[in-house]
């Protein structure tokens, strides 16, 4: 699953740690999601989308084979 979390963080001048604290996960979790190594739960994905004020579908995109 592709995502644009890193791009959205840059727009808001936010670090991985800042985002992690806002959604109550570790920085490592955010790093893993951004790297495509971890697929977040629906609840976590919704929380992240809400932080950035975007629709979840605009933040996460299915790839071929997902």
C-alpha positions in Angstrom: 0.0 0.0 0.0 1.4 3.4 -1.0 0.9 6.4 1.1 1.6 10.1 1.0 2.2 10.6 4.7 5.7 12.0 4.2 4.5 14.5 1.7 1.7 15.6 4.1 4.1 15.9 7.0 6.4 18.1 5.0 3.4 20.4 4.1 2.8 20.9 7.8 6.5 21.0 8.8 5.8 18.0 11.1 8.3 15.3 12.1 7.6 11.6 12.4 7.7 12.1 16.2 5.2 15.0 16.1 2.8 12.8 14.1 3.4 9.8 16.3 2.5 11.8 19.4 -0.7 13.1 17.9 -2.0 9.6 17.0 -0.5 7.9 20.1 1.9 5.5 18.4 5.7 5.2 18.3 7.9 7.1 15.8 9.0 3.7 14.5 5.4 2.9 13.6 5.1 6.0 11.5 8.4 5.2 9.9 7.3 1.7 9.1 4.0 3.0 7.6 5.8 5.6 5.5 8.2 2.9 4.2 5.4 0.6 3.3 6.5 -2.1 5.7 3.4 -1.8 7.9 -0.3 -1.3 7.0 -2.1 0.7 9.7 -5.4 -0.3 11.1 -8.4 1.5 9.8 -8.7 3.5 13.0 -5.0 4.6 12.8 -5.4 5.4 9.1 -8.4 7.6 9.9 -6.6 9.4 12.7 -3.7 10.2 10.5 -6.0 11.4 7.7 -7.8 13.6 10.1 -4.6 15.2 11.4 -3.8 16.2 7.8 -7.4 17.2 6.9 -7.5 14.8 3.9 -9.7 11.9 3.0 -8.2 8.5 3.8 -8.4 7.5 0.2 -6.2 10.5 -0.7 -3.6 9.5 1.8 -3.4 5.7 1.2 -3.5 4.0 -2.2 -3.7 0.3 -3.0 -1.0 -1.1 -5.2 -1.2 -4.0 -7.6 -1.2 -7.2 -5.6 -2.6 -5.6 -2.4 
